[in-house]
Amino acid sequence: MKELHELIYIIHRNRVKSIEIIGNPPPRKSKAQEFYEKLTDGSITSDEEAAIYFYGSTPQDRRYKDLKNRLKERLYNTSLFIDLGQKNMDDLGRAYYSGWKEMAVAKILMGREASASVVHVLRNILRKSLRYDLTLLGLECIRMLRVHYATAFFDEKSFRELETDYQRLRTVFLLEQDMEDMYVQLTLLAYGKKLDENDRIYHTATTFCDQMQQVVEQYDTYRLRLYYYVIRLIGYQANGNLALTQANCEEALDYFQHFRFTVNNAVGIFMRQLFILYWQQGQLEKAKTLLQRAEIHSSEQGIGWFANYRYYILSCLYTGEYDEAWVTYHAVISRERFAVLPEYYQENWRIFGAYLEYLRATSHLPLRKPNRHFRLYKFLNEVPRYSRDKQGYNIPVLIIQILFMLQQKKYDQVIDRMEALEKYAQRYLRQDETIRSYYFLKMLLKIPEADFQAAGAQRKAAGFYQKLKSVPLDVAYHSIIVEILPYETLWEMALASLETPKK
């Protein structure tokens, strides 16, 4: 059903303003059309509801499966006609979508042996692909044109005229593939399961960029430049060099803001990276201003759009603007697009929701009502698999669970969690990237030792608290996805939940 919801969102969100076709009258309303309308207005939300509505049956019913497949096919067909002139669509985006749509037309005409029409369409696509650095699209155009000139028209002159562009695009395509391969390999290494690969990542990334710098400057395509700056960014982040990381982002941002056509995606990427740097240096107002600029360069409700607001909420939490964070959070998750985001992104937002609900429960959001979508009992009983989280991405969940238990006076549950938490912290969190989380978890482990008394916990955890304060937020991406609120602030809230001696 999620695939259908995703397709429905794209079709409904972009609106099929007009489909200019010749030959067939409008079809009568079908079950597939009715299914589309029910999904669009929200009266059907699941396979079970749809199967009952149409056939009084279950999702396993062959009739329902056939209906669902018919709707998918029509949605795929309709996607070719959606309006792509949406807000914030940049030059590259328009060229990409229109170019590949026209390529689909050329492929169909080629299969029907409409040679003259094929050449006309391909010539238009080629001009577009060369102008907007659409290397693969341009290469495919020239390949098809060469075949037609050689076998359908026997036009050697036109065939030879394509040779220069053909050889250049072949070279650029291979270079872009090399860059892409390095990017994905480093990404898996940097954000995978190992935290002891920083030196390797740094040397691999910087050596590769040094080797590729000359060809990047020579061919100067969008994808070459984007991969070049992102690979260099990964290397500098792994090295923990804040100055070089920031300089790389500023250089990339300046380059793409003055590119020969508009490339909002690249501009948004490096604006968000600069936000992370400003945030880590405590320049929160400067970071917020940057996010406001970044929104202009984000496709409406695309992944970048949600990332902007995620960072905005984070900056609000760090400046104590909890009510603004609450309002923004609920406005974002109510968007239609949210329901079809990948599960990983939705999980990040659910963690935000848990922290905001904790702020409400601890009287930091006194005017806000409980989030009806947040189930505290279920949340507390969802125990993360420690053995599968060697990079520490479960940290914000583990922490907020403990904080809720303390706030709810569920001390037995806290004690039950402590042994596993101690092993987890000792085994996986003593790396530079996670050392702040390590110190904070060690502080929380002192609370049962102090018999859940605020003064005793503060005294026993004092050494780790001083170590925590001596360590700044790391330049690596890790810190911005695990430390939802400053650990110093969370510690004060935890102490406020504990017992105090009666006077």
C-alpha positions in Angstrom: 0.0 0.0 0.0 2.9 2.4 0.7 3.9 2.3 -3.0 0.4 3.3 -4.0 0.3 6.1 -1.4 3.6 7.4 -2.8 2.3 7.3 -6.4 -0.9 9.0 -5.3 1.0 11.7 -3.6 3.1 12.5 -6.7 0.2 12.5 -9.1 -2.2 14.4 -6.8 0.4 16.8 -5.5 1.6 17.9 -9.0 -1.8 17.8 -10.7 -2.3 16.5 -14.1 -3.4 19.9 -15.6 -4.0 18.7 -19.1 -3.2 15.6 -21.1 -3.2 16.5 -24.7 -3.8 13.2 -26.6 -5.6 12.4 -29.8 -7.8 9.5 -30.7 -9.7 8.2 -27.7 -12.7 9.8 -25.9 -12.6 10.1 -22.1 -13.2 6.7 -20.5 -16.1 6.1 -18.2 -15.4 6.0 -14.5 -13.8 2.7 -13.5 -13.1 0.9 -10.2 -9.4 2.0 -10.6 -10.5 5.6 -10.8 -12.8 5.2 -7.8 -9.9 3.5 -5.9 -7.7 6.5 -6.8 -10.3 9.0 -5.5 -10.8 7.1 -2.2 -7.0 7.0 -1.6 -6.8 10.7 -2.4 -9.5 11.9 0.0 -8.3 9.5 2.7 -11.4 7.4 3.0 -9.3 4.3 2.3 -5.9 4.1 4.0 -4.9 0.4 3.9 -5.1 -2.8 1.8 -7.6 -4.3 4.3 -10.0 -1.3 4.0 -9.7 -1.3 0.2 -10.4 -5.1 -0.2 -13.4 -4.9 2.1 -14.8 -1.8 0.3 -14.5 -3.2 -3.3 -15.0 -6.9 -2.8 -16.0 -7.6 0.9 -12.9 -9.7 1.0 -9.2 -9.7 2.0 -6.0 -8.3 0.4 -5.2 -11.8 -0.7 -8.3 -11.9 -3.0 -7.1 -12.2 -6.6 -9.7 -9.6 -7.7 -8.3 -7.0 -5.3 -4.7 -7.8 -6.4 -5.7 -7.3 -10.1 -7.5 -4.0 -9.2 -4.4 -2.7 -7.3 -2.1 -3.6 -10.2 -4.4 -1.9 -12.7 -4.3 1.3 -10.6 -0.5 1.1 -10.3 -0.2 0.8 -14.1 -2.5 3.8 -14.7 -0.5 5.9 -12.1 2.8 5.0 -13.8 1.3 6.1 -17.2 -0.2 9.3 -15.7 3.2 10.2 -14.1 4.4 11.0 -17.7 1.9 13.9 -17.8 2.3 15.6 -14.4 3.0 19.3 -14.3 6.7 19.8 -13.6 6.6 23.5 -13.3 6.3 23.4 -9.6 7.7 25.9 -7.1 11.5 25.8 -6.7 12.0 23.6 -9.7 15.5 24.6 -11.0 16.8 24.6 -14.5 18.5 21.2 -14.1 15.4 19.6 -12.7 13.2 20.8 -15.6 15.8 19.7 -18.2 16.2 16.3 -16.5 12.5 15.4 -16.3 11.5 16.8 -19.7 14.6 15.2 -21.3 13.9 11.7 -20.0 10.2 12.0 -20.8 11.1 12.9 -24.4 13.6 10.0 -24.5 10.7 7.6 -23.6 8.9 9.0 -26.6 12.0 8.5 -28.8 12.3 4.9 -27.7 8.7 4.2 -28.5 9.0 5.9 -32.0 12.2 4.0 -32.7 10.4 0.7 -31.9 7.8 1.7 -34.5 10.4 2.6 -37.0 9.4 6.3 -37.3 12.9 7.3 -38.2 12.4 10.9 -39.2 10.4 11.6 -36.0 13.0 9.8 -33.9 15.8 12.0 -35.3 13.9 15.2 -34.7 13.1 14.3 -31.1 16.7 13.1 -30.4 18.2 16.3 -31.8 16.1 18.4 -29.3 17.1 16.1 -26.4 20.7 16.3 -27.4 20.8 20.1 -27.3 19.2 20.0 -23.9 21.5 17.4 -22.5 24.6 19.2 -23.6 23.5 22.4 -22.2 22.5 21.0 -18.8 25.3 18.4 -18.3 22.9 15.4 -18.6 25.8 13.1 -19.6 24.0 9.7 -19.7 21.0 11.2 -21.5 23.2 12.9 -24.1 25.3 9.7 -24.6 22.2 7.7 -25.3 20.9 10.3 -27.7 24.1 10.2 -29.7 24.2 6.4 -29.7 20.7 6.3 -31.2 21.4 9.1 -33.7 24.6 7.3 -34.9 22.6 4.1 -35.5 19.9 6.0 -37.5 22.4 8.1 -39.6 24.4 5.0 -40.4 21.6 2.4 -41.1 18.4 4.3 -41.9 19.7 7.4 -43.8 23.3 6.4 -44.7 24.3 10.0 -43.8 28.0 9.9 -43.1 28.3 13.6 -42.7 25.8 13.8 -39.9 27.3 10.7 -38.4 30.8 12.3 -38.3 29.5 15.6 -36.9 28.6 13.7 -33.7 32.0 12.3 -33.2 33.5 15.1 -31.0 30.5 15.2 -28.6 30.4 11.4 -28.6 34.0 10.9 -27.5 33.7 13.7 -24.9 30.5 12.3 -23.4 32.0 8.8 -23.2 35.0 10.2 -21.3 32.9 12.3 -19.0 30.5 9.4 -18.3 33.3 7.1 -17.2 34.8 9.9 -15.0 31.4 10.5 -13.4 31.0 6.8 -12.8 34.4 6.7 -11.1 33.4 9.7 -8.9 30.0 8.1 -8.1 31.7 4.8 -7.1 34.1 6.5 -4.8 31.2 8.5 -3.2 29.0 5.5 -2.5 32.0 3.5 -1.2 33.0 6.3 1.2 29.4 6.8 2.3 29.0 3.2 3.3 32.3 3.3 5.1 31.6 6.6 6.9 28.0 6.0 7.9 28.2 2.2 8.1 29.0 0.1 11.2 32.6 1.0 11.8 33.9 4.0 13.7 37.6 3.2 13.5 38.0 4.0 9.8 38.5 7.8 10.0 42.1 7.9 8.9 41.4 5.6 6.0 38.4 7.6 4.9 40.3 10.9 5.1 43.4 9.7 3.1 41.3 7.8 0.5 39.0 10.8 -0.1 41.7 13.5 -0.2 44.1 11.4 -2.3 41.3 10.7 -4.8 40.2 14.4 -5.0 43.8 15.4 -5.6 44.0 12.9 -8.5 40.7 14.0 -9.9 41.1 17.8 -9.5 42.6 18.4 -13.0 39.9 16.4 -14.9 37.1 18.0 -12.8 38.4 21.5 -13.8 38.9 20.4 -17.4 35.4 18.9 -18.0 33.6 20.9 -15.3 30.2 19.2 -15.3 27.6 19.4 -12.6 27.9 15.8 -11.4 31.8 15.9 -11.4 31.8 19.0 -9.3 29.1 17.8 -7.0 30.8 14.5 -6.3 34.2 16.2 -6.0 33.0 18.6 -3.2 31.0 15.9 -1.4 33.8 13.4 -1.4 36.2 16.1 -0.1 33.6 16.9 2.6 33.4 13.3 3.7 37.2 13.2 4.0 37.4 16.4 6.0 34.6 15.4 8.3 36.3 12.0 9.0 39.5 13.9 9.9 37.5 16.2 12.2 39.0 19.3 10.6 36.3 22.0 11.1 38.2 24.7 9.3 38.7 22.7 6.1 35.2 21.3 6.3 33.8 24.8 6.4 36.1 26.1 3.7 35.1 23.2 1.4 31.4 24.0 2.0 31.8 27.7 1.4 33.8 27.0 -1.8 31.2 24.6 -3.1 28.3 26.9 -2.2 29.9 29.9 -4.0 30.6 27.7 -7.0 27.0 26.3 -7.4 25.4 29.6 -6.6 27.2 31.0 -9.7 26.8 28.0 -11.8 25.8 28.4 -15.5 22.3 27.2 -14.7 20.4 26.9 -11.5 21.1 23.8 -9.4 19.0 24.1 -6.2 19.8 20.6 -5.0 23.6 21.3 -4.7 23.0 24.7 -3.1 20.7 23.2 -0.5 23.1 20.4 0.3 26.0 22.7 1.2 23.8 25.2 3.0 22.6 22.4 5.2 26.2 21.2 5.8 27.1 24.8 6.7 24.2 24.8 9.1 25.7 21.8 10.9 29.0 23.5 11.2 27.4 26.7 12.6 25.3 24.6 15.0 28.3 22.7 16.3 30.0 26.0 17.0 27.0 27.4 18.8 26.2 30.0 16.1 22.5 29.1 16.3 21.0 32.4 15.0 23.4 32.4 12.0 22.4 28.7 11.4 18.7 29.6 11.4 19.2 32.4 8.9 21.0 30.0 6.6 18.1 27.5 6.8 15.7 30.2 5.7 17.8 30.8 2.7 18.1 27.0 2.1 14.3 26.6 1.9 14.3 28.7 -1.3 16.5 26.1 -2.9 14.5 23.0 -1.8 11.8 21.3 -3.8 8.5 21.8 -1.9 8.1 18.9 0.6 11.1 17.0 -0.9 13.7 15.2 1.3 15.7 18.5 1.4 12.6 20.4 2.6 12.1 18.0 5.5 15.8 18.1 6.3 15.6 21.9 6.5 12.8 21.8 9.0 14.4 19.0 11.0 17.5 21.2 11.5 15.3 24.2 12.2 13.6 22.3 15.0 17.0 21.2 16.3 18.1 24.8 16.5 14.9 25.8 18.3 15.6 23.0 20.9 19.1 24.2 21.5 18.0 27.9 21.9 15.2 26.8 24.3 12.4 27.8 21.9 10.5 24.7 22.8 7.1 26.0 21.8 8.3 27.0 18.4 9.8 23.5 18.0 6.5 21.9 19.0 4.4 24.0 16.5 6.9 23.4 13.7 7.1 19.6 14.4 3.3 19.1 14.3 3.0 21.3 11.2 5.6 19.2 9.3 4.3 15.7 10.3 0.8 16.7 9.2 2.0 17.3 5.6 0.7 14.8 3.1 4.2 14.0 1.9 5.3 12.8 5.4 3.3 9.6 5.2 5.2 8.4 2.2 8.7 9.3 3.4 11.1 6.4 3.7 10.8 4.6 7.0 14.3 5.8 8.1 13.3 9.5 7.8 10.0 8.9 9.6 11.8 7.3 12.4 14.0 10.3 12.9 10.9 12.5 13.2 9.3 10.1 15.7 12.3 10.5 17.9 11.8 14.3 17.7 8.2 13.7 18.8 9.3 11.7 21.8 11.7 14.4 23.0 9.0 17.1 22.5 6.5 14.9 24.5 9.1 14.6 27.3 9.4 18.4 27.4 5.7 18.6 27.7 5.6 16.0 30.4 8.3 17.8 32.4 6.3 21.1 32.3 8.6 22.8 29.7 5.6 23.0 27.3 2.8 23.7 29.9 0.2 25.0 27.3 0.4 22.0 25.0 -1.8 19.0 25.1 -0.4 15.4 24.9 0.4 14.2 21.4 -2.4 11.7 20.7 -0.1 9.8 18.3 2.6 9.2 21.0 2.1 6.0 23.0 4.4 6.2 26.0 3.9 2.6 27.2 4.7 1.2 23.7 7.7 3.5 23.4 9.2 2.4 26.7 8.8 -1.3 25.9 10.5 -1.0 22.5 14.0 -2.1 23.4 16.6 -1.4 20.7 18.9 -4.2 19.5 22.2 -3.1 21.0 24.2 -5.6 19.0 23.0 -4.1 15.7 23.9 -0.6 16.6 27.7 -0.4 16.7 27.7 3.2 15.5 25.4 4.4 18.3 22.4 5.6 16.3 20.1 4.1 19.0 21.5 6.6 21.5 18.7 9.2 21.4 16.1 6.4 21.9 17.9 4.8 24.8 18.4 8.2 26.5 14.8 9.4 26.2 13.5 6.1 27.4 15.5 6.3 30.6 14.5 10.0 31.0 10.8 9.1 30.7 11.2 6.2 33.2 12.8 8.6 35.7 10.1 11.2 35.1 7.4 8.4 35.6 9.3 7.1 38.8 9.6 3.7 37.1 12.8 3.0 39.0 12.6 -0.8 38.7 12.5 -0.5 34.9 15.5 1.9 35.0 17.5 -0.7 37.0 16.5 -3.5 34.6 18.0 -1.5 31.7 21.2 -0.5 33.4 23.3 -3.7 32.9 22.7 -3.8 29.1 23.2 0.0 28.9 26.6 -0.3 30.7 27.8 -3.0 28.3 26.6 -1.1 25.3 28.3 2.1 26.4 31.6 0.3 27.2 31.7 -1.6 24.0 30.5 0.8 21.3 30.6 4.4 22.6 34.2 5.1 23.7 35.1 6.4 20.3 35.8 10.1 19.6 32.6 10.5 17.6 30.4 9.2 20.5 32.4 10.3 23.5 29.8 12.9 24.6 27.1 10.2 24.5 29.4 7.9 26.5 29.9 10.4 29.2 26.2 11.2 29.4 25.2 7.5 29.7 27.8 7.0 32.4 26.1 9.9 34.2 22.7 8.3 33.9 24.2 5.0 35.3 25.2 6.9 38.5 21.5 7.6 39.2 20.6 4.1 40.6 23.9 4.1 42.5 22.6 7.2 44.3 19.3 5.5 45.1 17.6 8.0 42.7 18.4 10.9 44.9 19.2 14.2 43.0 22.0 15.4 45.3 23.7 12.0 45.4 23.4 11.5 41.6 24.9 15.0 41.0 27.8 14.3 43.3 28.5 10.8 41.9 28.3 12.0 38.3 30.4 15.1 38.8 33.5 13.7 37.2 31.8 12.6 34.0 29.8 15.9 33.9 33.1 17.8 33.8 34.4 15.6 31.1 31.2 16.1 29.1 31.5 19.9 29.3 35.1 19.7 28.2 34.2 18.0 24.9 32.6 20.2 22.2 30.1 18.8 19.7 32.0 16.9 17.0 32.3 18.1 13.5 31.1 14.7 12.3 27.5 14.3 11.2 27.0 11.8 14.1 26.5 14.4 16.8 23.6 16.1 15.0 21.5 13.0 14.7 22.0 11.7 18.3 22.1 14.7 20.6 18.6 16.0 20.2 18.9 18.3 23.2 22.2 19.3 24.8 23.2 16.6 27.2 23.9 19.3 29.8 20.3 20.4 29.5 18.9 16.9 29.7 21.0 16.2 32.8 19.3 19.1 34.6 15.9 17.8 33.6 16.9 14.3 34.8 18.0 15.6 38.2 14.7 17.6 38.5 12.8 14.3 38.1 14.6 12.6 41.0 13.9 12.5 44.7 14.9 15.4 46.9 15.2 15.2 50.7 12.1 16.4 52.6 12.7 19.4 54.8 
